[in-house]
Amino acid sequence: MTQKALTQQDIPPKFMPANPNKDEASRLGRFARWMYDNHLQWVNPDLATYRDHLLESLSPRTVKAHLSTVRKALQRVARDRDYLYRVAAHSAPDGATLHDLKPLVDEFTHRIDNATHPDESAVKIITVQDESDAAHIRLTAQQANALIHAPARSTLAGLRDAALIGLALATGLRADELVSLQVADLHQQLGGKEALLVREGKGYKQRLVPYGAHLSVLQLVQAWLDTAGIVAGYIFRGVTKGKTGKVLEAPISVRTFERRLLLYEVDGLCINPHDLRRTYAKQQYSNGMDIVAIKDNLGHASIETTQTYIGALDAEKRVPSQGYKYL
């Protein structure tokens, strides 16, 4: 069932700013839809319940920013006396005068002011200094090999997934960078070495990632391209269901990549695309690659970020090497 489109009558006139930016439009539109779907009154908003609703799918920091935008919008509503009087008149007996409506309008303003006070829908954000090894997955070489061979390569979708996982582990690309790759990006050169081109990484930066010892991953990717009949354009495309699946023109989405990865557990681990990126960083560091080179291959802006991906770098330095005679 499709949702009924919201109309201007469903939203207070001053709720949306005159020229909302992309974030404002998204956040306020989501809140308006939630109010409408739950049959709630605009003069009696419940931001605490909305906060809990958002926390089911968004991070605390994102929810905090979201609620800040909504509070400002509701405060505009509280200052729109013409709108509040219209709402009051709708619920008041026939013949009520402006004088009769004023106490109700004042009550509306009071309710919105209380609802938009930050303490009423505060979001707790915990700053994590140290994360356990279980917080982020970094596969061992044995686990990485098992994951590459987990998809059934006898199917189109399985062969594509194996090639996608293999290339992710071989290059450490972000999920959105992987699904955006084109055939021409596979065979580039960096200092005379075979490399992969990332046309537009994070921050609109282009970079080349050498394959090095992972060059044979191109054989797996080529097996997918040959089977799928792809000679140009996007590499990792959607495949229709069925024994004789059809390869689509459009690339798969990041969400599809995430969903497909969940099909292939290794040692009981549920793996996401970013875990493959962390695995790349950890494995290259363990194999002796300079951390600056890892940073450049991953497209990071700072060494500090790369260190968090490697994970064990800081931990090893902080493990005491000599104890005391406790017993």
N, C-alpha and C positions, 0 to 999 in steps of 0.2 A: 504494500500500500504506500503510495506516495504521500509526502507531507503536504498539507495545505500551505500555500505561500502566504507569508505574512504581508499585511497591508499597512498603510500609514495609520489606519484607525486602530491597529493593534499595538502601536508603539507611540509613546508620548512625543510630541513635536520636537522638543528640545533634547531628547535623549541622544540622538546622533548629532555629532558636531557638523558644522556646515561643510567642511571638506575633510572627512576622516582619512587618515593614512591607512595603509594596508592592515596593520596590526589592530588599529582601533575598529575598523570595519569588521574584522574577523571576530574580535572579542565581544563587541557590542551586539553583533548579529547572533552570536551563539547564546548570549545571555537573553536576548529578546525571544529567541526560539524556545529556550528553557522556560521562561516565564509563561509563554503562550501555551506550550505543551502541558504545563502543570496547572493551568487555569489560575494563576496567581495575580493578585492586584498590584499594580505599579505603585500605588500609594502605601503599600505594606510589604516591601521586598524582604526576602529572607536570604541575606548573603552568606550566613553561616551554613545553611543547607546547600547553597550553590557552591560554596568552597569545597564541601565534602564531595559533591558531585564531580567537580573538576579534578580533585585529588585522586579519583579512581583511574584517571587516564593521563594526567599531566604531572610533571615534577613540581615540588613545592615552590621553586623559584618562578616557574612559568605561571603557576596559579596566583602567586603574589602580584606579579605584573598584571595579570588578567583582571584581578579584583580592583587594583588601583584604577584601571581604565573605567571599570564599571562604576566605581564610587563617584568619580568625577562626573560621569554621565547622569547618575541619579541625583547628584547635587544640582545639576542644571534643571532637572525636572522639579526639584523642591523649590527652586526660585521662579518657576513659571506659574505665577499666580492665576493667570487666565485658564490654564489647563486644569489646575487644582480646583478652581471654582466650577468648571464644567463637570468634573468628576463628582464633586459634592452635590451639584444640582441634580445629577442623574440618580443619586441615591436618596435625595431629600424629598419630602412630601411636596405635592404641587402647590405652587404659590409661595414657596419659600423665598425670602428676600436675601439680598447680599448680606445684610446684617445677620440673618438667620444662618447663613452658610459659613460665615467667618470662623466660628469655633471649630467646625469640621475641617476647614482648610488649614487652620493652625494645627489641628491634630495630625493631618496628613504630613505637614512639614516636619512636625516633631518625630513622626514615625520614620520618615526617610532619613532625617538627621541621625537618629539612633542607629538605624540599619547600616548607614555608611560610615559610622565611626570605626576606625581600624581595629579597635579592641573587640568589636562584635564578631569579626570574621578574620581574626589573626591567623597567619600561616606560620607554623614553626619550621624553620630551616636549620637543619643540623649541619654544621661544618665538620667534615670528616678529615682528620689529620692523617690517620693510617687506615688502610683497607686491608683486609685479610686476602690471602691468595685466592680464596673462593669467590671474592667479589667480582673479579674479572678472570675470564678463562684464557689461558695461554697454553695451547696444545703442545705436547711433546712431538718430536719428529715422528715417532711411531703412531701417535694419535692422528697427526696430520695426514700421514699416508693412508690410514684407515678411513678417514673422512673422504679423501679424494676418491677412494674405491667403493664408498658406500652406495652411491646411486647406481641403479640398474642401467648399464650402458646399452642394453638391448632396446631401450625405448628412446625416442627423441628427447623427451623431457629429461630423462635420466642422464643421457649423454651430454646435454646442455648443462645440467647441474654439475656434473663432474668437471667439465671444462671451466665453468664459472668458479667453482670452489678451488680448482687447481691454480687458476690465474690469480685469484685473490691471495692465496697463500704464497705464491711466487713473487708477487709484486707489492703486497700491502696496500693496495688501493682502497679508497673509501667505497662504500656500496654504490653511491650515486655516480662515482667515477667509473666503476665497473660496468654498470648497466648502460652508460652513455658511450662506451667504447665502440669504435667503428673498425672495420677490417683494415683500413689503411693505417690505423694507429699501431698495429701489431709489430710491424717491421721498420723500426727507425734505428738510427745510429747515434751513439754518444761516445765520443773518443774512440771511434772505430769498433765499439762493442754494440751488439744487438740490444735494442732497448724498446720499451713501450712508451708511447706518447700519451700523456694526459693533457688533452686540449684545454680544459678549463677546470682547474681544481678549486679548492676553497680559497676565497679571496681573489678569484679570477686570475689565479696564477697557473701558468703552463709549465709542465716539467717532463723530464724523461727519466724512466726508471730502468736501469740495466737488468737483464735477466740473469747474467752470470751463470752459476751452476744450475739455475732453474730453466735454462733455455729449452729443455725437452718438453716443457709445458706447452710449447707451441705445437707440438705434434698432437697433443690431446685436443687443443683448441681447433686445429685444422681438421681433425677427425669429425668434430661437431659441424664445422662449416661445410665440409664435403657432404656429409650425410644430410644436412639441412638444405643444401643447394644454395648456400650464401656465398656470393663472390664480392659483394660490396655492401656498404651501409652498416647498420647496427649488427653487432656480433651476437649478443644474447637476446633472442627474441622469444615472444610468447609462442606456445604450442597448444593447439586445440586438443581436447581429450579424445580418447579412443585409440584403438590399435593402429590405425593409419592416421595419426595426428598430422595436422597441417601446420606448417611454420608460418607465423604471421609476420607482417611487415614491421610492426611496432616493437620496440624493445620492452623487456619485462620491466616492471616497476621495482623500486627498492622494497616495497611491501611484499611483493611476490618473492623476491630473493630471500627475505627474512622468513617468510612462510615455508618456502621449500627447504631451507636449512634445517628447520625444526623437524623435518622428516628423517634426518640422518643423525641419530645419536651415536656418540662414541664414548664408551665407558660410562654410559648413563648421563652424559653431559648434554644439556640443551644449548646449542651454539647459535650465536647471532653473527652477522657480518663483521661487527667491530672486533669480535674475538679473533677472527682470522687476521685482522690488521695488527692486533696485539701479538699474535703468534709470530707474525713476520718480524716484528721488532725484536721480540725476545730471541727468536732463533738466529737472526743475523748477528745480534750482539754476542750470543753464546758462541757463534762460529768465528768471532774475531773481527767483524765489520766495525769500523770506527763509528762512534755514536753520531758524529756530524754527518757522515754519509747516510746513516739511517734516517736522520732528521730530514735530509734533502729528499731522499726517496719517498718518505711518507708525506712530504709537503708541509711539514710543521714550521711554524714561525720561530719556535724557540727550542733549545735543548731541554729545558725543564719539562715541556710537554712530552718530548720523546722519552724522557726518563720514566714518566708515569706509564707509558706503554710498555717499556721493558720490564718495569715492575721490580724485579729482583735486584736491580742495580743499587737502589738505595738500601734495600733490606740487607743485602750482604755486607754493606759497609757498617750497618748498625748492629749486627749480631756480635755480642761480646766474644772475644777469642780466648779469654782466660778467666776462669772462675776462682772461687775461694774455697777453703777447706771448711765446708759446712758441717761435716759429720766427723 
